[in-house]
Amino acid sequence: MSGETGGSPTPTGNSESQTSSFVFARSPATVVLLVGLGACASRCGSAAPTAPPVAAAPVVLPPPLPGPLVRADGLPSRFSLGINEAISVPLRAVRDQGFGGDALKAHLDEDARLTRSLGAVFVRGNTGAFPRSSWWSSQREPNSADNTDTWVRVVQAGGFEPILMVSPWPGNRTANVTETYLPTDMAAYTAWVTALVERYDHDGIDDMPGLVAPIRYWEVDNEPDLKFTVPPRDAVRDVPPGSFCSPKEAATVLVATSAAIKAAYADAKVLNGGIYRPFAENGKSYLRALFAEPGVAAAVDVVSLHSYASDEHGDSFADALATAGEIIGEIGRAHV
């Protein structure tokens, strides 16, 4: 779920696999439930996805959210639905098999049609799966920029509110592509972020052709506490727990990225990378340490948390929500 300060809601999710997640922010203006799905879970065979013929969708903006709900504390909120990586393709289809062009767009259009049929309003793009909007990918994957443009066009044509993840590195297996979480050239990285946001801010300057509205929500990386706690899957080197992506390192990237985003689009809403296990002690301690770092609370507009749990009564989810409330309260006391 998510709540956010005086604007539209924002969901979030995980690039590897997803059960449920939520975002909760400084003031309780909005509630959003995000149903997280693994990217293209039904189409992840060895062959590239088959693109069905789909008529072009009309360009429409997201519909109004449902009427106000009332929280337990009496404050108003609103509710909406998002699906994580609903409009996506498997990494290996794009990277290894060259799936692109009209076939890629037709596949994404069909994803959008199915997602809209479920009543979703929000969709989230990821650096690990699709559209892979990371600084690392921009330097190594020739179609990275074109794929991001295609994703944005399909999402906006489908009438969704996009949340686009941006990061120095792709996905959650970050330690497999770099030995240090901090970019080696922070100035070059932040310049790339500002140029990316400028392309999608809808101000008439250097915009993507055909952009119909600004991308308002930007999430900085994903699950930093997971990267700090355990080595990446299929690790290519020894990564001792606690040696990579510390709260201080994550804070440095988060604060710099937020400033770069708002240099292009001052009204953008910035999310921290969703915390992997906010109901577990390591997740709680990481979140508190992250927000204790200078500049973090001021850099974040929406606090992003993930909930991976299968307990029958939702106790873990409730615990994660309670953690969100505590952190939001602390942020509010510091910045109101």
C-alpha positions in Angstrom: 0.0 0.0 0.0 1.1 3.5 -0.2 0.3 6.9 1.1 1.9 10.1 -0.2 2.0 13.7 0.5 -0.8 15.6 -1.1 -0.8 13.9 -4.5 -1.4 10.7 -6.4 -0.5 7.3 -5.0 2.5 5.2 -5.8 3.1 1.5 -5.7 6.4 -0.3 -5.8 7.8 -3.9 -6.1 10.7 -6.2 -6.6 12.4 -7.1 -9.9 13.2 -10.7 -9.0 9.8 -12.0 -7.8 7.0 -10.4 -5.9 4.1 -11.3 -3.7 3.0 -7.9 -2.4 4.4 -4.6 -1.6 3.5 -1.2 -0.4 4.7 2.4 -0.1 3.8 4.6 2.7 4.8 8.3 2.9 4.9 11.3 5.1 1.3 12.3 5.2 -1.7 10.0 4.8 -3.2 11.4 1.6 -3.4 8.2 -0.4 -3.5 4.4 -0.1 -2.4 2.2 -2.9 -2.3 -1.6 -3.1 0.2 -3.0 -5.4 -0.1 -6.6 -6.5 3.4 -7.7 -7.5 4.0 -10.2 -10.2 7.2 -11.6 -11.5 8.0 -10.0 -14.8 6.3 -11.9 -17.6 5.9 -15.0 -15.4 3.8 -16.9 -17.9 6.2 -16.1 -20.8 9.7 -16.8 -19.4 10.6 -19.9 -21.6 13.7 -20.1 -23.6 12.2 -18.6 -26.6 11.4 -14.9 -27.0 7.7 -14.0 -26.3 5.3 -14.2 -29.2 3.8 -10.8 -29.9 0.0 -11.0 -30.5 -1.6 -8.6 -32.9 -3.1 -5.8 -30.8 -4.9 -2.6 -32.0 -3.2 0.6 -30.8 -4.7 1.9 -27.6 -6.0 5.5 -27.5 -3.9 7.9 -25.5 -5.7 8.6 -22.2 -4.6 9.7 -18.8 -5.3 7.7 -15.6 -8.9 7.9 -14.4 -9.8 9.6 -11.1 -9.1 7.6 -8.1 -12.0 6.1 -6.1 -13.6 8.3 -3.4 -12.0 9.0 -0.1 -11.5 6.3 2.5 -11.1 6.9 6.2 -8.2 5.6 8.1 -8.3 4.3 11.7 -7.0 7.6 13.0 -9.8 9.5 11.2 -7.6 11.0 8.5 -8.8 10.7 4.9 -7.0 8.6 2.3 -7.7 7.1 -1.1 -7.2 3.7 -2.6 -6.0 2.4 -5.9 -4.4 -0.6 -7.5 -1.0 -1.1 -9.2 0.8 -4.1 -10.6 4.5 -4.4 -10.4 6.3 -5.0 -13.8 3.0 -5.8 -15.4 4.3 -4.3 -18.7 7.6 -6.0 -19.2 9.5 -8.8 -20.9 12.1 -11.2 -19.6 15.7 -9.8 -19.5 17.0 -12.7 -21.6 14.5 -12.0 -24.4 15.7 -8.5 -24.9 19.4 -8.9 -24.0 20.2 -12.3 -25.3 17.7 -12.9 -28.1 17.4 -9.3 -29.5 13.6 -9.1 -29.0 12.7 -5.6 -30.0 11.1 -3.3 -32.5 7.4 -3.8 -33.5 7.3 -7.3 -31.8 8.4 -5.8 -28.5 5.8 -3.0 -28.7 3.0 -5.4 -29.6 3.9 -7.6 -26.7 3.9 -4.6 -24.3 0.7 -3.4 -25.7 -0.9 -6.7 -24.9 0.5 -6.6 -21.4 -1.1 -3.1 -21.0 -4.5 -4.3 -22.3 -4.5 -7.2 -19.8 -3.3 -4.9 -17.0 -6.0 -2.4 -17.6 -8.6 -5.1 -17.7 -7.7 -5.9 -14.1 -8.4 -2.3 -13.1 -4.8 -1.3 -12.3 -3.8 2.4 -12.5 -0.1 2.2 -11.6 2.7 0.2 -13.2 6.4 0.1 -12.2 9.4 -0.2 -14.5 12.5 -1.8 -13.1 16.3 -1.6 -13.7 16.8 -5.3 -13.4 14.1 -6.6 -15.9 12.5 -3.9 -18.1 13.1 -1.2 -19.2 16.4 -1.4 -17.4 16.9 2.4 -16.9 20.2 2.3 -15.1 23.4 4.2 -15.8 25.3 0.9 -16.2 22.8 -0.4 -18.8 22.9 2.9 -20.7 26.6 2.4 -21.3 26.5 -1.3 -22.2 23.1 -2.1 -23.8 22.6 -0.3 -27.2 18.8 -0.4 -27.1 18.5 0.8 -23.5 17.2 4.3 -24.3 14.9 3.1 -27.0 13.4 0.4 -24.7 12.7 3.1 -22.1 11.0 5.2 -24.7 8.9 2.3 -25.8 7.9 1.4 -22.3 6.9 5.0 -21.5 4.8 5.2 -24.7 3.0 2.0 -24.0 2.3 2.9 -20.4 1.0 6.3 -21.2 -1.1 5.1 -24.1 -2.7 2.5 -21.8 -3.7 5.3 -19.4 -1.4 4.3 -16.5 0.6 6.3 -14.0 4.2 5.1 -14.4 6.8 4.7 -11.6 10.2 4.5 -13.1 13.2 3.1 -11.2 16.6 4.7 -11.8 19.9 3.6 -10.4 23.6 3.5 -11.1 23.3 -0.3 -11.4 20.8 -2.9 -12.7 18.6 -5.0 -10.5 19.3 -6.6 -7.2 22.5 -8.6 -8.2 24.4 -5.4 -8.1 27.6 -6.9 -6.5 27.9 -9.0 -9.6 28.5 -6.0 -11.9 30.5 -3.7 -9.5 32.8 -4.1 -6.5 31.7 -0.8 -5.0 28.1 0.4 -4.7 29.1 4.1 -5.1 29.5 5.2 -8.8 33.1 5.7 -9.7 32.1 9.0 -11.4 29.2 10.5 -9.4 29.1 13.6 -11.6 28.7 11.6 -14.7 26.0 9.5 -13.1 24.0 12.4 -11.8 24.3 14.2 -15.2 22.8 11.0 -16.8 19.9 11.0 -14.3 19.1 14.7 -15.0 19.1 14.1 -18.7 16.9 11.0 -18.3 14.3 12.9 -16.2 14.5 15.9 -18.6 13.4 13.6 -21.4 10.3 12.6 -19.5 9.3 15.8 -17.7 6.9 17.2 -20.4 8.3 20.7 -20.3 8.8 21.0 -24.0 12.6 21.0 -23.8 14.4 17.8 -25.0 11.3 15.8 -24.4 10.7 12.3 -25.8 8.7 12.7 -29.0 5.1 11.8 -28.3 5.3 12.3 -24.5 1.8 13.1 -23.2 2.5 13.8 -19.5 5.4 13.9 -17.2 6.7 10.9 -15.3 6.1 12.1 -11.8 7.4 9.2 -9.7 11.0 8.1 -9.6 12.3 5.3 -7.4 16.0 5.2 -6.6 17.3 1.6 -6.9 15.7 -1.4 -5.2 16.0 -3.3 -1.9 19.3 -1.9 -0.6 18.9 -3.8 2.6 18.9 -7.1 0.7 22.1 -6.2 -1.0 23.7 -5.3 2.3 22.4 -8.5 4.1 23.1 -11.3 1.6 25.4 -11.8 -1.4 23.7 -11.7 -4.8 22.2 -14.8 -6.4 24.7 -16.6 -8.5 27.5 -14.5 -6.9 30.6 -14.2 -9.1 32.8 -13.2 -6.1 32.9 -13.4 -2.4 30.6 -10.7 -0.9 30.5 -11.0 2.9 27.2 -9.8 4.5 27.4 -6.2 5.6 30.2 -5.3 3.1 28.2 -3.9 0.2 25.5 -1.2 -0.1 25.7 0.1 3.5 23.0 2.5 4.7 25.6 5.3 4.3 26.4 4.3 0.7 22.8 3.9 -0.1 22.1 7.3 1.4 24.9 8.9 -0.7 23.3 7.6 -3.9 19.8 8.4 -2.8 20.5 12.0 -1.9 22.5 12.7 -5.1 20.0 11.0 -7.3 17.1 12.9 -5.8 18.9 16.2 -6.4 19.6 15.2 -10.0 15.9 14.2 -10.5 14.6 17.5 -9.1 17.2 19.5 -11.1 15.2 18.5 -14.2 11.8 18.3 -12.7 11.2 20.1 -9.4 7.7 18.6 -8.9 8.9 15.0 -9.2 8.2 12.6 -6.3 11.2 10.6 -5.2 11.0 7.1 -3.6 13.8 5.4 -1.8 14.6 1.9 -3.0 11.9 -0.4 -1.4 13.1 -2.0 1.8 13.1 -5.8 1.3 12.0 -7.0 4.8 10.6 -4.1 6.8 9.0 -6.4 9.3 12.3 -8.2 10.1 14.8 -6.6 12.5 17.5 -6.3 9.8 15.1 -4.4 7.5 13.9 -2.2 10.3 17.4 -1.3 11.5 18.5 -0.7 7.9 15.6 1.7 7.2 16.2 3.6 10.4 20.0 3.9 9.7 19.2 5.0 6.1 16.9 7.8 7.2 19.3 8.8 10.0 21.9 9.8 7.3 22.1 13.5 6.5 19.8 14.6 3.7 17.9 11.4 3.3 14.6 12.5 4.8 14.5 15.7 2.8 15.4 13.8 -0.4 12.5 11.3 -0.1 8.9 12.2 -0.9 7.5 8.6 -0.6 8.8 6.0 1.7 8.9 2.7 -0.1 8.6 -0.7 1.7 8.2 -4.2 0.4 6.3 -7.0 2.2 7.1 -10.7 1.3 5.0 -12.9 3.5 2.7 -15.8 3.3 1.3 -15.9 6.8 -2.4 -16.7 6.8 -3.5 -13.7 8.8 -1.2 -11.0 7.4 0.6 -10.3 10.6 3.9 -9.7 8.8 2.2 -7.2 6.5 0.6 -5.5 9.5 4.0 -5.3 11.2 5.5 -3.8 8.1 2.8 -1.2 8.0 3.4 -0.3 11.6 7.1 0.2 10.9 6.1 2.5 8.0 4.0 4.5 10.4 6.8 4.8 12.9 9.3 6.0 10.3 6.8 8.4 8.8 6.1 9.8 12.2 9.8 10.4 12.8 10.2 12.0 9.4 7.2 14.2 10.1 8.5 15.4 13.4 11.9 16.3 11.8 10.5 18.1 8.7 7.1 19.6 9.4 
